[in-house]
Amino acid sequence: MTIISLFQNVDVAEKIKHAPDSSYQIGVVIGSFIPFLLLGGIALWMYNRAKKRDKNGY
């Protein structure tokens, strides 16, 4: 069930249109960027780890 929820499409424009106030809009925007930031952080961590491994000769 959790795997299915990761791949659901969320219509951000529809959520913002039916938002109760402007602070909800800020939350929707921040929430839509969090997955990309996490993926970027993981990619950076993997890059640094591979770089250190290559530097040490493994």
Buried (B, 14 or more C-beta within 10 A) or exposed (E): EEEEEEEEEEEEEEBEEEBEEEEEBEEBEEEEEEEEEEEEEEEEEEEEEEEEEEEEEE
